[in-house]
Amino acid sequence: MKKNINKKAICDWYSSRDEDSRLTRSRHGQLEYLTTMHYIQKYLKNGMKILEVGAGTGRYSISLAKMGYEVTAVELVKENLQVLKQNAKGIKNITAFQGDALDLSKFADNSFDMVLVLGPLYHLYNKDDQTTAIREALRVCKKGGILMFAFIPVHNFVVGCGFDEDCSLIETIRENFDEHFKPKQFPEQMFTGFEIADFKKLFTGLPFKALHLVSADSILDLEESRQCFHMTDEDFDVFAKYHLATCENPTLQGMAYHLLYIGKKI
């Protein structure tokens, strides 16, 4: 199987950053974690076996293991995996492996009740690889099991330029879209964006029933880039409640940096 994923570039990117604090050090990271866990918890049942592909340093996997679920975590970046294992010390019901979303062959068909793919599709620019990652997640998920896929809406790159004085709006459009303003996906991209309709088409003909399309972080990633941004704990609580009440509203989803496509295997 030919893999077009640029593993070295991805590993270099993440190994030079503090991925472990990404979901705690900022308000938009906190909101992404809160939202994702909110939807995970909607579908949790006693005795579930959970697989997280692209687990990073284990924020979700470790939280779920502490809740008593049997968790398997797969992570590509060696440095992230080392932090995950350190963070998981003393927790018996979590197992972590190095690997990527394109090859889950170490796991049998229909092995897991829930499969989380919360990062790999940010970095897969080739449609064959995108489909392979989705098919592999579906293969190892049990019938009736829940799957969650995170992806980036491509127009967020353009919207984000309005909040970044160092960003060229026109260069961003040229970089991410062809002459017909259809998204371009190419090897040099660290983060690949999708039209929402195109992302959904990747599931055509597959045993997947969509349940939710969710904005994981609303406009907070954009708002927080402004120098004047400030949000108290009380204000964050209010915004989080507003967000959870509106995060499936399609008019708001294009402004988010991360979207969640949630469904079940049929």
Sequence and secondary structure as in RCSB ss.txt:
>XXXX:A:sequence
MKKNINKKAICDWYSSRDEDSRLTRSRHGQLEYLTTMHYIQKYLKNGMKILEVGAGTGRYSISLAKMGYEVTAVE
LVKENLQVLKQNAKGIKNITAFQGDALDLSKFADNSFDMVLVLGPLYHLYNKDDQTTAIREALRVCKKGGILMFA
FIPVHNFVVGCGFDEDCSLIETIRENFDEHFKPKQFPEQMFTGFEIADFKKLFTGLPFKALHLVSADSILDLEES
RQCFHMTDEDFDVFAKYHLATCENPTLQGMAYHLLYIGKKI
>XXXX:A:secstr
      HHHHHHHHHTS GGGTTTSSHHHHHHHHHHHHHHHHS  TT EEEEES TT HHHHHHHHTT EEEEEE
S HHHHHHHHHHTTT TTEEEEE  TT  TTS TT EEEEEE SGGGS  SHHHHHHHHHHHHHHEEEEEEEEEE
EEETHHHHHHHTT TT  HHHHHHHHB TTS B   TT SS EE HHHHHHTTTTSSEEEEEEEESSTTHHHHTT
STT    HHHHHHHHHHHHHHTT HHHHTT S EEEEEEE 
